[in-house]
């Protein structure tokens, strides 16, 4: 009878690694419930509105002192699959090279690690920030085993302020990073979010998170952008409901694919209704399992 030990050993090794990873996620990361939706209070007298709460256009930024743009504002969202650095020590450098390829003014990043074992205990965000030469802020979603996991923002402009808002979550804690950015004489609110995964199993949680995002952006004093990985396609009930809330316009509704393995779009750029969207694309490039999404925007309707 042939000895199948040489075959079984690598299989058992792989299964053991998968089991350890599952146990790590369950006991070191997942929570029964984390985060609450707590949008900041806002004084309507100090808001630079582009659309009021009833959806009526109120004013465009150029009418309240914003300078005319000489070029579009280039905005990118990118889930960088940060844990790939465990297998590829050049992963952060490759991500930075992809970002530089599109010369963005503002970038929202998801799945960014800071000193976790998945990135060999390196500061992944700082490495990408340094290689792109941009200003940046890292926002932690959760802390585990000495390292952090979260979202980040990069910009060639000035980050005036930044704060992390926890999102209501089941399983892996999630958050939205809110930044005020001053660029080309204009001041903007930019939100970067990463919603919960696990497809239909977490649809209710994602719906709650999207409702929370709509509440957050409505507190914006300035023209706003929402960049993120929603882990759901436009066809899902939760994303369709979010769009019907009319808090923002979807940039590039024609884009069908941002995650090749899933075969659908799960990455988005939303802009408030005062923006004019010149173009949006999701180029099939980069070392992540997600494609970047890149939009060109104008704050003038002319």
C-alpha positions in Angstrom: 0.0 0.0 0.0 1.6 3.4 -1.0 2.6 5.8 1.7 0.7 9.1 1.2 2.4 10.9 4.0 4.4 13.2 1.7 1.1 14.4 0.2 -0.8 14.7 3.5 1.9 16.8 5.3 1.7 19.9 3.1 -2.1 19.7 3.0 -2.2 19.5 6.8 0.2 22.4 7.0 -1.9 24.6 4.9 -5.1 23.7 6.8 -3.3 24.4 10.1 -2.2 27.9 8.8 -5.8 28.6 7.7 -7.1 27.5 11.1 -4.7 29.7 13.0 -5.6 32.7 10.8 -9.3 32.1 11.5 -8.7 31.8 15.2 -6.6 35.0 15.2 -9.4 36.9 13.4 -12.1 35.6 15.8 -10.3 36.1 19.1 -8.0 39.1 18.3 -10.0 41.1 15.8 -13.7 40.4 15.7 -16.2 41.9 18.1 -19.8 41.2 18.8 -20.6 44.9 18.3 -18.4 48.0 18.0 -18.9 51.6 17.2 -21.9 53.9 17.2 -23.1 56.5 14.6 -22.3 59.8 16.2 -22.1 62.5 13.5 -20.8 65.8 14.8 -23.3 68.6 15.5 -23.2 71.4 12.9 -24.3 75.0 12.9 -26.2 75.5 9.6 -25.2 79.2 9.6 -21.6 78.3 8.9 -22.1 75.7 6.2 -21.1 76.3 2.6 -23.9 74.4 1.1 -24.1 73.1 -2.4 -27.4 71.3 -1.7 -29.8 71.6 1.2 -31.3 68.8 3.2 -34.4 68.6 0.9 -32.1 68.1 -2.1 -32.5 71.7 -3.6 -29.4 73.3 -5.1 -28.4 76.3 -2.9 -25.1 77.6 -4.0 -22.0 76.5 -5.8 -18.6 77.0 -4.2 -17.4 79.6 -6.8 -20.2 81.8 -5.6 -18.8 81.9 -2.1 -15.3 82.8 -2.9 -13.7 79.7 -4.3 -11.2 80.4 -7.1 -11.8 79.1 -10.6 -9.9 75.9 -11.3 -7.2 75.9 -13.9 -7.3 72.1 -14.0 -9.5 69.4 -12.6 -9.1 68.1 -9.1 -7.9 64.5 -9.5 -9.3 62.2 -6.8 -8.5 58.5 -6.2 -9.7 55.8 -3.9 -7.7 52.6 -3.6 -7.9 49.6 -1.4 -4.3 48.6 -1.3 -4.6 45.0 0.1 -2.0 46.0 2.7 -1.5 42.4 4.0 0.1 41.5 0.7 3.3 42.9 2.2 3.7 39.7 4.2 4.5 37.9 0.9 5.9 40.8 -1.2 8.3 43.1 0.6 8.0 45.6 -2.2 4.2 45.9 -2.0 4.1 49.4 -0.5 6.6 50.6 -3.1 4.4 49.2 -5.8 1.3 50.8 -4.4 3.1 54.2 -4.2 4.1 53.8 -7.9 0.5 53.1 -8.9 -0.6 56.2 -7.1 2.1 58.4 -8.7 1.1 57.1 -12.1 -2.2 59.1 -11.9 -0.8 62.3 -10.3 -3.8 62.6 -7.9 -4.5 65.6 -5.7 -6.4 63.6 -3.1 -6.2 59.8 -2.4 -8.3 57.7 0.0 -6.6 54.4 1.0 -8.2 51.4 2.7 -6.7 48.3 4.2 -3.6 50.1 5.5 -1.5 48.5 8.1 0.7 50.0 10.8 3.2 47.7 12.5 1.1 44.6 12.1 2.6 41.2 11.6 1.0 41.2 8.1 3.3 44.0 7.0 6.4 42.6 8.9 5.9 45.2 11.6 6.6 48.1 9.3 4.8 51.5 9.1 3.1 50.9 5.8 1.3 54.2 5.6 4.4 56.3 6.3 6.4 54.4 3.6 3.7 55.1 1.0 3.4 58.7 2.1 7.1 59.2 1.8 7.4 57.5 -1.6 4.6 59.6 -3.0 5.8 62.8 -1.5 2.3 63.8 -0.3 0.9 65.0 3.0 -1.1 62.4 4.8 -3.0 61.2 7.8 -3.6 57.6 9.0 -6.8 56.7 10.9 -7.0 53.5 12.9 -10.1 51.3 12.7 -8.8 48.8 15.2 -5.7 47.8 17.2 -4.5 44.2 17.4 -1.4 42.4 18.7 0.7 45.6 18.7 -0.4 46.9 15.3 -3.1 49.0 13.7 -5.4 48.6 10.7 -7.4 51.3 9.1 -7.8 54.0 6.4 -5.6 56.8 5.3 -5.7 60.0 3.2 -3.0 61.5 1.1 -3.0 64.9 -0.6 -0.7 67.4 -2.2 -2.7 70.1 -0.3 -2.8 70.9 3.4 -4.6 68.7 5.9 -6.3 71.3 8.2 -7.8 68.7 10.5 -8.6 65.0 10.6 -10.7 62.7 12.9 -11.7 59.1 12.9 -15.4 58.2 13.5 -16.1 54.6 14.4 -18.9 53.0 12.4 -21.5 50.6 13.8 -19.9 47.2 13.1 -20.4 43.5 13.7 -17.2 41.4 13.4 -14.3 43.5 12.2 -14.4 47.1 13.6 -14.8 49.7 10.8 -14.5 53.5 10.7 -14.7 56.5 8.5 -11.8 59.0 8.4 -13.0 62.7 8.0 -10.5 65.3 6.9 -10.7 69.0 6.1 -8.3 69.7 3.2 -7.2 73.1 1.9 -6.0 72.9 -1.8 -5.8 75.4 -4.6 -7.5 78.1 -2.5 -10.5 75.9 -1.7 -11.4 74.1 1.5 -13.0 70.6 1.2 -14.3 67.9 3.4 -13.1 64.4 2.4 -14.3 61.1 4.0 -12.5 57.8 3.6 -14.4 54.6 4.5 -14.1 50.9 4.4 -17.3 49.0 5.1 -17.7 45.5 6.5 -17.2 42.4 4.2 -18.8 38.9 4.1 -21.3 39.7 1.3 -25.0 39.0 2.1 -24.1 37.8 5.6 -23.3 41.4 6.6 -25.7 43.3 4.4 -27.7 44.6 7.3 -24.5 45.9 9.0 -23.4 47.6 5.7 -26.8 49.2 5.3 -26.5 50.7 8.8 -23.0 51.9 8.0 -24.1 53.5 4.8 -26.9 55.3 6.6 -24.3 56.5 9.1 -22.1 57.8 6.3 -25.0 59.8 4.8 -25.5 61.4 8.2 -21.8 62.2 8.5 -21.5 63.9 5.1 -24.6 66.0 5.8 -22.6 67.7 8.7 -20.0 68.9 6.2 -19.3 72.6 6.3 -17.5 72.5 2.9 -18.0 70.8 -0.4 -17.5 67.1 0.3 -16.2 63.8 -1.2 -16.7 60.3 0.0 -14.1 57.7 -1.0 -14.2 54.1 -0.1 -14.5 50.3 -0.4 -18.2 49.5 0.3 -17.7 45.7 -0.1 -21.0 45.7 -2.0 -21.9 46.2 -5.7 -24.3 48.9 -6.9 -26.9 46.2 -7.4 -27.2 45.4 -3.7 -30.1 46.7 -1.7 -27.9 48.6 0.7 -26.0 50.6 -2.0 -29.2 51.2 -4.0 -30.9 52.6 -0.8 -27.8 54.8 -0.1 -28.0 56.3 -3.6 -31.7 57.0 -3.2 -30.9 59.1 -0.1 -29.6 61.6 -2.6 -26.8 62.8 -0.2 -24.3 62.6 -3.0 -23.7 61.7 -6.7 -21.9 58.6 -7.8 -18.9 59.3 -9.9 -18.7 56.9 -12.9 -21.9 55.0 -12.6 -20.9 53.2 -15.8 -17.9 51.5 -14.0 -18.8 47.8 -13.6 -15.5 46.3 -12.2 -13.1 47.3 -9.5 -12.4 43.8 -7.9 -11.5 41.2 -10.6 -11.8 38.2 -8.2 -15.3 39.1 -7.2 -16.1 40.2 -10.8 -17.9 43.4 -9.7 -17.6 47.0 -8.5 -17.2 47.5 -4.8 -15.0 50.7 -4.8 -16.6 54.2 -5.1 -16.1 57.9 -5.3 -19.1 60.0 -4.3 -19.3 63.8 -4.6 -21.8 66.2 -3.3 -24.1 67.7 -5.9 -22.2 70.9 -6.4 -19.3 69.2 -8.2 -19.1 68.7 -11.9 -17.7 65.2 -12.7 -15.5 65.5 -15.8 -14.5 61.8 -15.9 -14.1 58.6 -13.8 -12.2 55.4 -14.5 -11.1 52.2 -12.9 -7.9 51.3 -14.7 -6.9 47.6 -14.6 -3.5 48.2 -12.9 -1.6 48.0 -9.7 -0.5 45.2 -7.3 -3.6 45.1 -5.1 -6.6 42.8 -5.6 -8.6 46.1 -6.2 -8.3 48.5 -9.1 -7.9 52.1 -8.2 -10.9 54.4 -9.0 -9.8 57.9 -10.3 -12.2 60.9 -10.9 -11.6 64.3 -12.4 -13.8 67.0 -10.7 -14.6 70.7 -11.0 -16.2 72.8 -8.3 -17.5 75.1 -11.0 -20.5 74.3 -13.2 -19.4 76.5 -16.0 
